[in-house]
């Protein structure tokens, strides 16, 4: 499957587009990462048009954009039968405090105050909705009028039919544990990759991860059950004032003015709080063997405090610092590939003429974090 998109945009201020994790076939230079590849768009002439082209050759693609909460689904080959596609189901932590206030705390130097460096999330949402108990409000969260019973997302099941749900963790820091009361789920894809189907009752999703499941509606036509997503606990995730998100599933003859209440019983979760589902269960449906390589790069990801007292992420003990006046893409086009001689903080790794590289990534930080190579596949 292939596709081509182009767009023309007015550019009134600093803007950043990112076609996140999509495999860019023959168009890697169109992958917009302004710090590393291009000058910030605000440096372009006011009113300029930006013409972006990208080719998608991946069989399965869906992703939730946390900033815009919109979703893209590209239908590829089916590796498991289903009757009804319920589309994207987003799971995300939610803060009542505005982004810039949170950022000031996280990027500040008062590291002793965990409420600033590691602020608790106020709510957890399924497809952007979840009731909030206003009594849980704190000085760090709700600063405006609080409204109880904001509403829940609702889904429809048809008895005897198989339903596909495209689960996405579009949150900031929370690891999500997803389940549906009384129902098993058949996992058919992880992060764009169709896998050999396996059955489970709990799906674990780290930030940015996607899992497709098929759920057979084995209940009665009048049934009403809870869909749940709970923020796990532990140092690998974030504290949460209200960790449980709920949505309602109505069978075809159910009373849609009712809710499951306490009669719907949650699945028992025995999965490790800080680990993905077992790799032994996530076997690619269409494996492609990587070509041989003599080049191995080890990248140790960690968190450190720099000389100014700020927290920074590092790779091999080096934090990244961009130079917007020297975009790497332009330097490469001009034949300048001696980036470390310009600025070692750019963290550029020269892979030479290799077409395949083995990368060993060690997460030495105290938290979970997604890892992907922009515009490529692994």
Phi, psi and omega per residue, in radians:
X1 nan 2.376 3.092
X2 -2.337 2.767 3.110
X3 -2.726 2.737 3.105
X4 -2.383 2.298 3.106
X5 -2.174 2.536 2.991
X6 -2.429 2.670 -3.121
X7 -2.517 2.599 3.049
X8 -2.121 2.212 -3.000
X9 -2.310 2.424 2.895
X10 -1.296 2.536 -3.042
X11 -2.137 1.455 -3.102
X12 -1.409 -0.332 -3.073
X13 -2.767 -3.053 -3.134
X14 -1.054 2.237 -3.069
X15 -2.434 2.610 3.138
X16 -2.444 2.051 3.009
X17 -1.807 2.549 3.098
X18 -2.566 2.059 3.034
X19 -1.492 1.524 -2.813
X20 -1.238 2.185 3.022
X21 1.100 0.169 3.130
X22 -1.383 2.420 3.137
X23 -1.279 2.069 -3.060
X24 -1.697 1.606 -3.128
X25 -1.368 2.061 3.091
X26 1.135 0.286 -3.120
X27 -2.583 0.686 -3.087
X28 -1.048 -0.539 -3.119
X29 -1.213 -0.225 3.118
X30 -1.536 -0.020 3.123
X31 -1.384 1.952 -2.981
X32 -1.463 1.909 2.966
X33 -2.354 1.548 -2.843
X34 -1.084 -0.537 -3.110
X35 -1.144 -0.643 -3.022
X36 -1.763 -0.507 -2.988
X37 -1.926 -0.751 -3.041
X38 -2.258 2.885 3.000
X39 -1.225 2.658 3.080
X40 -0.964 2.525 -3.076
X41 -1.084 -0.433 -3.137
X42 -1.161 -0.245 3.121
X43 -1.467 -0.185 3.082
X44 -1.320 2.731 3.122
X45 -1.016 2.401 -3.130
X46 -0.996 2.286 -3.131
X47 1.545 0.035 -3.136
X48 -1.164 2.699 3.029
X49 -1.709 2.497 3.099
X50 -2.009 2.044 -3.125
X51 -1.832 1.878 -3.083
X52 -1.907 2.318 3.083
X53 -2.175 2.399 2.988
X54 -2.573 2.601 -3.125
X55 -1.917 2.317 3.120
X56 -1.967 2.154 3.136
X57 -2.184 0.465 -3.134
X58 -1.679 2.481 -3.066
X59 -1.270 -0.379 -3.065
X60 -2.574 2.193 -3.069
X61 -2.556 2.176 2.932
X62 -2.692 2.490 -3.124
X63 -2.731 2.441 3.091
X64 -1.737 2.234 -3.122
X65 -1.602 1.979 -3.036
X66 -1.041 -0.570 -3.068
X67 -1.304 -0.612 -3.040
X68 -1.931 -0.273 -3.109
X69 0.891 0.884 3.002
X70 -2.149 2.846 -2.957
X71 -2.394 2.598 3.134
X72 -2.189 2.235 3.129
X73 -2.169 2.207 3.047
X74 -2.077 2.130 -3.042
X75 -1.479 2.174 3.119
X76 -2.038 -2.787 -3.119
X77 -1.136 2.505 -3.128
X78 -1.629 2.262 3.105
X79 -1.890 0.067 3.141
X80 -2.773 2.354 -3.073
X81 -1.296 2.492 3.015
X82 -2.640 2.831 -3.060
X83 -1.795 -0.681 -3.004
X84 -2.276 2.259 3.086
X85 -1.726 1.929 3.135
X86 -1.455 -0.069 3.044
X87 1.395 -2.895 -3.099
X88 -1.151 2.448 3.015
X89 -2.190 1.846 -3.076
X90 -1.589 2.464 3.092
X91 -2.165 2.173 3.141
X92 -2.704 2.479 2.985
X93 -1.192 2.758 -3.042
X94 -2.517 2.295 3.116
X95 -1.922 2.457 3.042
X96 -1.466 -0.476 3.086
X97 -1.243 2.478 -3.091
X98 -1.199 2.761 -3.017
X99 -1.010 -0.800 -3.039
X100 -1.208 -0.570 3.082
X101 -1.170 -0.764 3.088
X102 -1.084 -0.737 -3.110
X103 -1.092 -0.678 3.110
X104 -1.045 -0.660 3.126
X105 -1.271 -0.821 -3.111
X106 -1.116 -0.682 -3.091
X107 -1.638 0.125 3.138
X108 -1.445 -2.992 -3.096
X109 -1.956 0.052 3.099
X110 -1.493 1.242 -3.020
X111 -1.278 -0.257 3.139
X112 -1.302 -0.364 -3.119
X113 -1.620 1.709 -3.073
X114 -1.128 -0.466 3.128
X115 -1.153 -0.365 3.074
X116 -1.589 -0.797 -3.079
X117 -1.316 -0.593 -3.098
X118 -2.343 1.156 -3.026
X119 -1.157 2.492 3.120
X120 -1.310 2.502 3.049
X121 -1.313 2.586 -3.097
X122 -1.525 -0.557 -3.059
X123 -2.630 2.968 3.088
X124 -2.303 2.326 -2.953
X125 -2.133 2.550 2.946
X126 -2.019 2.079 -3.048
X127 0.877 0.705 3.004
X128 1.416 0.141 -3.075
X129 -2.320 2.600 2.971
X130 3.120 2.396 3.038
X131 -1.071 2.685 3.117
X132 -2.283 2.279 3.082
X133 -1.435 1.877 -3.044
X134 -1.059 -0.377 3.099
X135 -1.175 -0.260 3.119
X136 -1.468 -0.042 -3.086
X137 -1.130 2.486 3.083
X138 -2.241 3.022 3.133
X139 -1.123 -0.313 -3.112
X140 -1.654 0.023 -3.027
X141 -2.159 -1.592 -2.985
X142 -1.368 1.989 -3.116
X143 -1.891 -0.078 3.110
X144 -2.121 -3.014 -3.113
X145 -1.086 2.228 -3.113
X146 -1.643 2.395 -3.129
X147 -2.114 2.097 3.056
X148 -1.261 2.771 3.013
X149 0.969 0.997 -3.135
X150 -1.195 -0.403 3.111
X151 2.060 2.745 -3.100
X152 -2.096 2.689 2.999
X153 -1.266 2.603 -3.094
X154 -2.230 2.449 3.141
X155 -2.259 2.707 -3.122
X156 -2.027 2.292 3.037
X157 -1.977 2.565 3.043
X158 -2.011 2.190 -3.065
X159 -0.910 2.336 3.073
X160 1.412 -0.132 -3.117
X161 -1.673 2.708 3.079
X162 -1.778 2.246 -3.027
X163 -1.995 2.299 3.102
X164 -1.699 2.250 3.086
X165 -2.082 2.254 -3.129
X166 -1.772 1.581 -3.030
X167 -1.376 2.402 3.128
X168 -2.462 2.270 2.993
X169 -1.600 1.755 -3.101
X170 -1.778 0.421 -3.069
X171 -1.510 -2.952 -3.065
X172 -1.698 -0.827 -3.019
X173 -2.512 -0.168 -2.957
X174 -1.500 2.420 2.920
X175 -1.521 2.233 -3.060
X176 -1.839 2.489 3.040
X177 -2.045 1.910 -3.002
X178 -1.805 2.460 3.110
X179 -2.749 2.878 3.037
X180 -2.277 2.199 -3.098
X181 -0.978 2.337 3.048
X182 1.197 0.024 -3.045
X183 -2.114 2.431 2.955
X184 -1.518 2.744 3.093
X185 -2.138 2.423 3.042
X186 -1.798 1.986 -3.128
X187 -1.400 2.205 -3.064
X188 -2.114 -0.195 -3.139
X189 -2.778 2.533 3.039
X190 -2.282 2.149 3.031
X191 0.861 1.009 3.104
X192 1.386 -0.281 -2.967
X193 -1.728 2.035 3.010
X194 -1.095 2.346 -3.103
X195 -2.157 2.892 3.044
X196 -1.113 2.089 -3.027
X197 -1.004 2.443 3.020
X198 -2.480 2.757 -3.019
X199 -1.808 2.494 3.132
X200 -2.710 2.931 3.039
X201 -1.936 -0.299 -3.129
X202 -2.238 2.279 3.041
X203 -1.987 2.219 3.122
X204 -1.699 2.305 -3.125
X205 -2.317 2.018 2.981
X206 -1.399 3.023 -3.110
X207 -1.033 2.261 3.104
X208 1.472 -0.094 -3.109
X209 -1.475 2.657 3.135
X210 -2.263 2.437 3.072
X211 -2.450 2.263 3.067
X212 -1.722 2.314 3.121
X213 -2.245 2.681 2.998
X214 -2.034 2.252 -3.100
X215 -2.108 2.137 3.089
X216 -1.504 2.276 -3.127
X217 -1.394 1.601 -3.073
X218 -1.635 0.015 -3.099
X219 -1.472 -3.045 3.108
X220 -1.486 2.737 -3.096
X221 -1.024 -0.348 -3.113
X222 -1.770 0.102 -3.049
X223 -1.235 2.615 3.013
X224 -2.333 2.201 -3.104
X225 -2.363 2.806 3.103
X226 -1.507 2.420 2.818
X227 -1.749 2.333 -3.020
X228 -2.266 2.578 2.930
X229 -2.492 2.131 -3.062
X230 -2.042 2.327 3.033
X231 -1.269 2.159 -3.118
X232 -1.241 2.929 -3.117
X233 -1.948 2.776 3.118
X234 2.227 2.989 -3.100
X235 -1.182 -0.315 -3.088
X236 -1.352 -0.203 -3.090
X237 -2.236 -2.690 -3.089
X238 -2.068 2.714 3.003
X239 -1.174 2.633 -3.076
X240 -2.419 2.214 3.076
X241 -1.248 -0.604 3.113
X242 -2.404 1.532 -2.988
X243 -1.326 -0.375 -3.016
X244 -1.636 2.178 2.988
X245 -1.849 2.457 3.141
X246 -2.197 2.553 2.928
X247 -2.403 2.857 -3.053
X248 -1.970 2.343 3.016
X249 -1.904 2.136 3.119
X250 -1.886 2.219 2.954
X251 -1.290 2.953 -2.903
X252 -1.064 -0.522 -3.117
X253 -1.912 0.261 -3.115
X254 -1.310 2.724 3.061
X255 -1.378 1.865 -3.044
X256 -1.295 -0.026 3.063
X257 -1.662 -0.026 -3.137
X258 -1.826 2.936 3.079
X259 -2.242 2.759 -3.103
X260 -1.088 -0.599 -3.098
X261 1.119 -2.669 -3.098
X262 -1.423 -0.038 -3.128
X263 -1.344 -0.281 3.115
X264 -1.652 2.143 -2.994
X265 -1.788 2.306 -3.111
X266 -1.245 2.680 3.029
X267 -1.180 2.590 3.081
X268 -1.406 2.165 -3.094
X269 -1.766 1.942 3.086
X270 -1.963 0.211 -3.109
X271 -1.337 2.624 3.093
X272 -1.085 2.422 -3.055
X273 -1.163 -0.479 -2.998
X274 -2.032 0.312 -3.126
X275 -2.201 2.597 2.993
X276 -1.202 2.989 3.023
X277 -1.088 2.661 -3.013
X278 -0.942 2.336 3.115
X279 -1.100 -0.459 3.139
X280 -1.125 -0.337 3.141
X281 -1.655 -0.211 -3.086
X282 -1.824 1.331 -3.097
X283 -1.700 2.164 -3.129
X284 -1.018 2.412 3.121
X285 -1.242 -0.601 -3.109
X286 -2.234 1.311 -3.053
X287 -1.148 2.470 3.070
X288 -2.155 2.038 -3.112
X289 -1.249 2.346 3.105
X290 -1.282 2.564 3.089
X291 -1.185 2.698 3.122
X292 -1.169 2.674 3.134
X293 -2.620 2.598 3.069
X294 -1.785 0.057 -3.064
X295 -1.941 2.133 3.079
X296 -2.175 2.279 3.116
X297 -2.064 2.218 3.081
X298 -1.770 2.252 -3.141
X299 -2.159 1.991 3.100
X300 -1.687 1.989 -3.123
X301 -1.623 2.258 -3.090
X302 -2.603 3.011 3.057
X303 -2.054 2.379 -3.109
X304 -2.435 2.942 3.038
X305 -1.939 2.166 -3.084
X306 -1.454 -3.051 -3.036
X307 -1.177 -0.337 3.114
X308 -1.615 0.017 3.109
X309 1.541 0.245 -3.128
X310 -1.770 2.584 3.074
X311 -1.348 2.320 3.080
X312 -2.353 2.633 2.991
X313 -1.527 2.490 -3.135
X314 -2.271 2.652 2.934
X315 -2.128 2.103 -3.050
X316 0.910 0.825 3.054
X317 1.159 0.315 3.131
X318 -2.230 2.183 3.060
X319 -1.435 2.723 -3.107
X320 -1.614 2.330 3.064
X321 -2.409 2.075 -3.070
X322 -1.544 2.737 3.012
X323 -2.066 1.786 -3.050
X324 -1.158 -0.312 3.141
X325 -1.458 -0.158 3.127
X326 -2.285 1.287 3.138
X327 -1.084 2.297 -3.035
X328 -1.084 -0.650 -3.123
X329 -1.050 -0.736 3.136
X330 -1.189 -0.702 3.113
X331 -1.069 -0.745 -3.140
X332 -1.127 -0.717 3.127
X333 -1.069 -0.592 -3.129
X334 -1.498 0.107 3.074
X335 1.478 0.186 3.140
X336 -1.680 1.839 -3.133
X337 -2.076 0.304 3.141
X338 -1.698 0.939 -3.041
X339 -1.075 -0.713 3.135
X340 -1.017 -0.513 3.105
X341 -1.239 -0.413 3.122
X342 -1.429 -0.890 -3.099
X343 -2.818 1.945 -3.103
X344 -1.119 -0.387 -3.110
X345 -1.231 -0.130 3.113
X346 -1.282 -0.299 3.110
X347 0.961 0.828 3.130
X348 -1.574 2.261 3.093
X349 -1.898 2.090 -3.122
X350 -1.542 1.962 -3.113
X351 -1.611 0.078 3.094
X352 1.079 -2.329 -3.102
X353 -1.697 0.171 -3.116
X354 -1.089 2.417 3.004
X355 -1.760 -0.301 3.061
X356 -2.366 2.336 -3.119
X357 -2.318 2.390 3.046
X358 -1.596 2.177 -3.125
X359 -2.046 2.151 3.078
X360 -1.802 2.011 -3.088
X361 -1.886 2.150 3.086
X362 -1.986 2.097 3.103
X363 -1.554 1.797 3.141
X364 -1.695 0.058 -3.138
X365 -1.432 2.885 -3.135
X366 -1.419 -0.008 -3.030
X367 -2.198 2.842 3.038
X368 -1.450 2.619 3.126
X369 -2.780 2.394 -3.133
X370 -1.231 2.654 3.124
X371 -2.299 2.174 3.046
X372 -2.606 2.745 3.129
X373 -1.820 1.937 -3.011
X374 -0.959 2.242 3.056
X375 1.362 0.058 -3.101
X376 -2.187 3.041 3.017
X377 -2.142 2.731 -3.110
X378 -2.191 nan nan
